[in-house]
């Protein structure tokens, strides 16, 4: 049981010490001389213990402190107790760090812990494999000195890490990595790199398959449609059967056309921001096509700002707007109203299609842009819907830094819209036709 330090005990010992020297001084008639001698003896005693303490702290390798006497014993014992606490704390921290490193090594991603300027503090083995980092030789090195890609350096120093980037691996150009950086703590950064080579290959294979199958289907469908047109002009044929085959052929042809459009939009990820689109002319054409499909069954009104144009890919924007307007025509009952608007609002270009249809239940809204997803399959077959229209809209808008917004109340109608950011719109002068 260690003796705790006590100031009262120390004061008592000092009082007793000088009292003894004072008594002896009074007996021999040399009070001041004896008190001075007692002070020298006390100083020597403390200096001796200070020397032993300094030798133990700086030179002695033993864990146990030297034996102390008097008031120095609780001091030595206190230091020894503090050392025990520090050893236990270091042991706990070491176990915690070991578990952290084991967990980080088990991650399926390459992980790099960096400082504010990108200096490497730690990395796991996948970071050595994917990023070409050598640990611990590269500890303290700036990561942009090891990964010399302009795209990565711009992403690292831009301090905007909302979206990841993709780049070739520093260790192998055939490997594609998805890089994401997260800031945390006191100016610390965590870099995660995931190998997405296989995923991108599968996506490319899927796109190639859809495009190739669509091209292969288009030719026999065109031939079949031609023979059906010839059969419809022959009086001996059953008109209902020929019309049914013609309708299904047209429906299949429409599905193939939409698959081809979706494949083209997926492939053309780069959009020319300098190419101007005359939105007034484009939306008037889309509205005329919608009126032709409606055949007078709906009231279609158009509100267009003729001076508001945008920049981007005209094919993609036309596909997006046409699909939204065609959906409104297909899913709005006869006699309903459809309003198409394109105007400048709060610094952005706002496009909206509002209808008075049946509306959509809230549980269906998050999945509307999935391919081939249909709220009512029977209704989709009647209207000729393929389930690809909103998927085309989503991909087209993603290429223009926008997204589809849907507001719908069952029984009251729906509003489909999107906003084009200010850097892609022009409201100064009308575009030339």
C-alpha positions in Angstrom: 0.0 0.0 0.0 1.6 3.2 -1.2 1.8 6.2 1.2 0.1 9.2 -0.2 1.8 12.6 -0.2 0.6 15.0 2.5 1.5 18.6 2.9 0.5 18.6 6.6 2.8 15.7 7.2 5.7 17.5 5.5 5.1 20.7 7.5 5.1 18.6 10.7 8.4 17.0 9.8 10.0 20.3 9.0 8.8 21.8 12.3 10.1 18.8 14.2 13.4 18.9 12.4 14.1 22.6 13.1 12.7 22.3 16.6 15.4 19.7 17.5 18.2 21.8 16.1 16.8 24.9 17.9 16.7 23.0 21.2 20.3 21.9 20.7 21.3 25.4 19.8 19.8 26.8 22.9 21.5 24.2 25.0 24.9 25.0 23.6 24.3 28.8 23.2 24.6 28.7 19.3 21.0 28.9 18.1 21.6 30.5 14.7 24.6 28.4 13.9 22.8 25.2 14.7 19.7 26.3 12.6 22.1 27.0 9.7 23.7 23.7 10.1 20.3 22.0 10.2 19.3 23.8 7.0 22.5 22.6 5.2 21.9 19.0 6.3 18.3 19.2 5.0 19.5 20.7 1.7 22.0 17.9 1.3 19.3 15.3 2.1 17.0 16.7 -0.6 19.8 17.2 -3.1 20.8 13.5 -2.7 17.2 12.4 -3.4 17.0 14.7 -6.4 20.1 13.2 -7.8 18.8 9.7 -7.4 15.5 10.8 -9.0 17.3 12.4 -12.0 19.6 9.3 -12.4 16.5 7.0 -12.4 14.6 9.1 -14.9 17.5 9.7 -17.4 20.0 6.8 -17.0 18.5 3.9 -15.0 16.6 1.4 -17.1 14.8 -0.1 -14.2 11.0 0.3 -14.0 10.9 0.5 -10.2 12.0 3.9 -8.6 14.8 4.1 -6.1 14.0 3.7 -2.4 13.1 7.0 -0.8 12.8 8.0 2.8 10.8 10.7 4.5 8.8 12.9 2.3 10.5 11.5 -0.8 9.0 8.1 -0.5 5.4 9.1 -1.5 6.9 11.2 -4.4 8.8 8.2 -5.8 5.8 5.9 -5.3 3.5 8.5 -7.0 5.8 8.6 -10.0 5.9 4.8 -10.2 2.1 4.7 -10.0 1.8 7.3 -12.8 4.2 5.3 -14.9 2.0 2.2 -14.4 -1.0 4.2 -15.5 0.8 5.4 -18.6 2.0 1.9 -19.4 -1.6 0.6 -19.2 -2.9 3.4 -21.3 -0.2 2.8 -23.9 -1.1 -0.8 -23.9 -4.8 0.0 -24.4 -3.9 2.4 -27.2 -1.7 -0.1 -28.9 -4.4 -2.7 -28.8 -6.9 -0.2 -30.1 -4.5 0.8 -32.9 -3.9 -2.8 -33.7 -7.6 -3.5 -34.1 -8.0 -0.4 -36.2 -5.2 -1.5 -38.5 -6.6 -5.0 -38.7 -10.0 -3.5 -39.6 -8.5 -1.2 -42.2 -6.6 -4.1 -43.7 -9.9 -6.0 -44.0 -11.5 -3.2 -46.0 -12.2 -4.0 -49.7 -10.9 -0.5 -50.6 -7.5 1.1 -50.5 -7.3 3.5 -47.5 -4.8 6.3 -47.0 -4.8 8.6 -44.0 -3.4 12.0 -44.9 -2.6 15.4 -43.3 -3.8 18.8 -44.4 -1.3 19.1 -47.3 -1.8 15.5 -48.4 1.2 14.0 -46.6 0.8 10.3 -46.0 0.3 9.3 -42.4 -0.7 5.7 -42.9 -2.0 3.3 -45.6 -3.2 -0.3 -45.9 -1.8 -3.0 -48.2 -4.4 -2.4 -50.9 -3.2 1.2 -51.1 0.3 -0.2 -51.9 -1.2 -2.5 -54.5 -3.6 0.0 -56.2 -1.9 3.3 -55.7 1.8 2.3 -55.8 2.6 3.6 -52.3 5.4 1.9 -50.4 4.8 1.8 -46.7 6.6 2.9 -44.5 9.2 4.3 -46.9 6.7 6.9 -48.2 5.5 8.0 -44.8 5.4 11.8 -44.7 5.5 12.1 -48.6 2.8 14.2 -50.3 0.5 11.9 -52.1 0.3 14.1 -55.2 4.1 13.6 -55.6 3.5 9.9 -55.9 0.2 9.9 -57.9 1.1 12.3 -60.8 -2.3 12.7 -62.5 -3.5 16.2 -63.2 -7.1 15.1 -62.6 -6.2 13.7 -59.1 -4.1 16.8 -58.1 -7.0 19.1 -59.0 -9.5 17.0 -57.1 -7.1 16.8 -54.0 -6.5 20.6 -53.8 -10.0 21.7 -54.8 -11.4 20.8 -51.3 -14.8 19.8 -52.8 -15.2 16.1 -52.3 -19.0 15.7 -52.9 -18.5 13.4 -55.9 -15.8 10.8 -56.5 -13.5 10.7 -59.5 -12.3 7.8 -61.6 -8.8 7.4 -62.9 -6.4 4.7 -63.9 -4.4 3.0 -61.2 -0.9 4.2 -60.6 0.3 0.6 -60.5 -1.5 -0.6 -63.6 -3.2 1.4 -66.4 -5.5 -1.5 -67.1 -7.1 -1.1 -63.7 -9.8 1.7 -63.1 -10.1 3.2 -59.6 -12.9 5.2 -58.1 -11.3 7.8 -55.7 -13.1 9.5 -52.9 -11.6 11.8 -50.3 -13.3 12.7 -47.0 -12.2 15.4 -44.6 -12.4 14.7 -40.8 -10.9 15.8 -37.5 -8.3 18.5 -37.3 -7.4 19.1 -41.0 -7.1 15.3 -41.6 -8.2 13.6 -44.8 -9.1 10.0 -45.6 -8.7 8.7 -49.2 -10.6 5.6 -50.3 -9.8 4.0 -53.7 -12.1 1.2 -55.0 -11.3 -1.0 -58.0 -14.3 -0.6 -60.3 -12.7 -2.2 -63.4 -14.9 -5.2 -63.5 -18.0 -3.1 -62.8 -17.3 -0.7 -65.7 -16.5 -3.6 -68.0 -19.9 -5.1 -67.1 -21.6 -1.8 -67.7 -19.9 -1.5 -71.1 -20.9 -5.0 -72.0 -24.5 -4.3 -71.1 -24.5 -1.1 -73.2 -22.9 -2.9 -76.1 -25.4 -5.8 -75.8 -28.4 -3.5 -75.7 -27.1 -1.4 -78.7 -26.2 -4.4 -80.8 -29.5 -6.3 -80.1 -31.5 -3.1 -80.8 -29.7 -2.7 -84.1 -30.2 -6.3 -85.0 -33.9 -6.1 -84.2 -34.6 -2.9 -86.1 -33.9 -4.4 -89.6 -36.3 -7.4 -89.3 -39.0 -5.1 -87.7 -38.8 -2.7 -90.6 -39.2 -5.6 -93.1 -42.1 -7.0 -91.1 -43.8 -3.6 -90.9 -43.4 -3.2 -94.7 -45.1 -6.6 -95.4 -47.9 -5.8 -92.9 -48.5 -2.6 -94.8 -48.8 -4.6 -98.0 -51.1 -7.1 -96.4 -53.4 -4.3 -95.1 -54.0 -3.2 -98.7 -55.1 -6.7 -99.8 -58.9 -7.1 -99.5 -58.8 -10.8 -98.7 -57.0 -10.4 -95.4 -58.5 -10.1 -92.0 -58.2 -6.5 -91.1 -58.3 -7.0 -87.3 -55.5 -9.5 -87.3 -53.4 -7.4 -89.6 -54.1 -4.3 -87.5 -53.2 -6.2 -84.3 -49.9 -7.3 -85.8 -49.2 -3.8 -87.1 -49.8 -2.3 -83.6 -47.5 -4.8 -81.9 -44.8 -4.2 -84.6 -45.0 -0.5 -84.1 -44.8 -1.0 -80.3 -41.8 -3.2 -80.7 -40.2 -0.7 -83.1 -40.8 2.1 -80.6 -39.2 0.1 -77.8 -36.1 -0.6 -80.0 -35.9 3.1 -80.9 -36.0 4.0 -77.2 -33.3 1.5 -76.4 -31.1 2.9 -79.1 -31.7 6.5 -77.8 -30.8 5.4 -74.3 -27.7 3.7 -75.5 -26.6 6.8 -77.4 -27.2 9.0 -74.3 -25.3 6.6 -72.0 -22.3 6.5 -74.4 -22.1 10.3 -75.0 -21.1 11.4 -71.5 -19.4 14.5 -72.7 -21.7 17.5 -73.5 -20.5 20.5 -75.4 -21.2 23.5 -73.1 -20.8 25.9 -76.1 -23.5 24.5 -78.3 -26.6 26.6 -78.1 -30.1 25.1 -78.2 -33.0 27.2 -79.3 -35.4 26.1 -76.6 -38.4 28.1 -78.0 -38.3 26.4 -81.4 -37.5 23.0 -79.8 -40.5 23.1 -77.4 -42.9 24.3 -80.0 -42.0 21.3 -82.1 -42.4 19.0 -79.1 -45.8 20.6 -78.3 -47.0 20.1 -81.9 -46.0 16.4 -81.8 -47.9 16.1 -78.5 -51.0 17.7 -80.1 -50.8 15.3 -83.0 -50.7 12.3 -80.6 -53.5 13.8 -78.4 -55.7 14.3 -81.5 -57.8 16.9 -79.7 -58.4 14.8 -76.6 -56.5 17.2 -74.3 -56.0 20.9 -73.9 -52.3 21.6 -74.3 -51.0 25.0 -73.4 -47.4 26.2 -73.8 -45.7 29.0 -72.0 -42.2 29.7 -73.4 -39.7 32.5 -72.8 -38.5 33.0 -76.4 -35.3 34.8 -75.2 -34.3 32.0 -72.8 -32.0 29.4 -74.5 -29.6 26.9 -73.1 -26.3 25.2 -74.0 -25.8 21.4 -74.3 -26.7 18.4 -76.4 -29.9 19.1 -78.3 -30.7 15.4 -79.0 -30.6 14.7 -75.2 -32.7 17.7 -74.2 -35.2 17.1 -76.9 -35.5 13.4 -75.8 -36.0 14.5 -72.2 -38.7 17.1 -72.9 -40.5 15.0 -75.5 -40.7 12.0 -73.1 -42.1 14.1 -70.3 -44.7 15.7 -72.6 -45.6 12.4 -74.2 -46.1 10.8 -70.8 -48.5 13.6 -69.8 -50.5 12.9 -73.0 -50.5 9.1 -72.5 -51.5 9.2 -68.8 -54.0 12.1 -68.7 -57.7 11.1 -69.3 -59.6 12.6 -72.2 -60.6 16.2 -71.6 -57.7 16.8 -69.2 -55.3 19.8 -69.3 -51.5 19.7 -69.9 -49.4 22.8 -69.4 -45.8 23.0 -70.7 -43.6 25.9 -69.4 -40.0 27.0 -69.9 -39.0 30.2 -68.1 -36.3 31.9 -66.1 -36.7 31.5 -62.4 -34.3 32.3 -59.5 -31.2 32.3 -61.7 -31.9 28.9 -63.4 -33.9 27.8 -66.5 -37.0 25.9 -65.3 -38.9 23.4 -67.4 -42.2 21.9 -66.2 -44.9 19.7 -67.5 -48.1 19.8 -65.4 -51.1 17.5 -66.1 -54.5 16.8 -64.5 -54.1 13.0 -64.7 -54.7 10.4 -62.1 -51.5 11.1 -60.2 -49.0 8.7 -58.8 -48.8 7.1 -55.3 -45.8 8.3 -53.2 -44.3 4.8 -52.9 -43.8 4.7 -56.7 -42.0 8.0 -57.0 -38.5 6.9 -56.1 -38.5 4.1 -58.7 -40.0 5.9 -61.7 -36.7 6.5 -63.4 -35.7 2.8 -63.2 -35.7 1.0 -66.5 -38.9 -0.9 -67.4 -40.5 0.1 -64.1 -44.2 0.7 -64.5 -46.8 1.8 -62.0 -49.7 0.1 -63.8 -48.5 -2.6 -66.3 -51.9 -3.0 -67.8 -52.3 0.7 -68.4 -48.7 0.9 -69.8 -49.6 -1.8 -72.4 -52.7 0.1 -73.4 -50.8 3.4 -73.9 -47.8 1.7 -75.5 -45.4 2.6 -72.7 -42.1 0.8 -72.6 -40.8 1.9 -69.1 -37.7 3.6 -70.7 -38.9 7.2 -71.1 -38.0 8.4 -67.6 -34.7 6.5 -67.6 -33.8 8.4 -70.8 -34.8 11.7 -69.0 -32.6 10.9 -66.0 -29.5 10.1 -68.0 -30.0 13.2 -70.3 -30.4 15.5 -67.3 -27.4 14.0 -65.5 -25.2 15.1 -68.4 -26.4 18.7 -68.0 -25.9 18.9 -64.2 -29.6 18.6 -63.5 -32.1 16.0 -62.2 -35.7 15.1 -62.6 -38.1 16.5 -59.9 -41.5 14.9 -59.5 -44.5 16.2 -57.6 -47.7 14.1 -57.7 -51.0 13.9 -55.7 -53.2 10.9 -56.5 -56.4 12.1 -58.1 -55.2 15.6 -58.7 -52.4 15.2 -61.3 -48.6 15.4 -61.5 -45.8 17.9 -62.2 -42.5 16.7 -63.8 -39.8 19.3 -64.1 -36.1 20.0 -64.1 -33.8 23.1 -63.6 -30.9 23.9 -65.9 -28.0 25.7 -63.9 -27.1 29.3 -64.7 -23.9 28.4 -66.4 -25.8 26.5 -69.1 -28.6 29.1 -69.9 -28.5 32.3 -71.9 -31.2 34.9 -71.6 -29.5 37.8 -73.3 -30.6 37.4 -76.9 -32.7 34.9 -78.9 -30.8 32.1 -80.7 -30.7 32.1 -84.5 -32.8 29.6 -86.1 
